[in-house]
Amino acid sequence: MLKMVKKSQELRIWEIEEKYPKQWVIVDITQRDKYHLPASGKVLFQTNDVDSILDKTQDVEGELYIFYTGSIDD
């Protein structure tokens, strides 16, 4: 089930991976590293269902980073 994360605090990407294990997340990017990769952001949505997260991207604006916090084998 897709869950909207209310009042999300800014987190480093590794902190998001720890806080939302084995989840798909949509992150509003707040900072990039020297290679221009996402370094931190605020989690907008999280779910374990890839289809619902992809559907939600059509409704959200901003500089988004969408990724799975688990490993490929999960």
C-alpha positions in Angstrom: 0.0 0.0 0.0 1.2 3.5 -0.9 1.8 5.7 2.1 2.2 9.5 2.0 4.9 10.6 4.4 3.7 13.7 6.2 6.1 16.3 7.6 9.1 14.3 6.4 12.4 15.6 7.6 15.4 16.1 5.4 17.5 12.9 5.4 20.7 11.7 3.7 20.1 9.0 1.1 21.7 6.4 3.3 19.4 7.4 6.2 16.4 6.9 4.0 17.6 3.4 3.0 17.9 2.6 6.7 14.6 4.1 7.7 12.5 2.5 4.9 14.1 -0.9 4.3 12.9 -2.9 1.3 10.6 -0.1 0.1 10.1 2.0 -3.0 10.4 5.7 -2.2 9.8 9.0 -3.9 12.2 11.6 -2.6 12.1 15.4 -3.1 15.8 16.1 -3.6 17.2 18.9 -1.4 20.9 18.4 -1.9 23.2 16.8 -4.5 26.8 15.7 -4.1 29.9 16.8 -6.1 28.9 14.4 -8.9 25.4 15.8 -9.0 23.9 12.6 -7.6 21.1 12.9 -4.9 22.7 13.3 -1.5 19.7 14.1 0.7 16.0 14.8 0.4 12.5 14.5 1.9 10.5 11.3 1.5 7.2 12.1 -0.1 5.8 8.5 -0.6 6.9 5.0 0.3 5.5 1.5 -0.6 6.5 -2.0 -1.3 4.6 -2.0 -4.6 6.5 -0.7 -7.6 3.3 -0.1 -9.7 1.7 2.2 -7.2 4.9 4.3 -6.9 5.2 4.7 -10.6 1.6 5.7 -10.9 2.1 8.4 -8.2 5.0 10.0 -10.0 2.5 11.5 -12.5 0.9 13.5 -9.6 4.0 14.9 -8.0 6.1 17.8 -9.1 9.6 18.7 -8.2 13.1 17.3 -8.5 12.4 13.7 -7.7 14.5 10.7 -7.0 12.6 7.3 -7.1 14.5 4.2 -5.9 14.2 0.9 -4.1 16.0 0.8 -0.7 16.6 -3.0 -0.8 18.9 -5.1 -2.8 18.1 -6.5 -6.3 17.7 -10.0 -4.8 14.8 -8.9 -2.5 
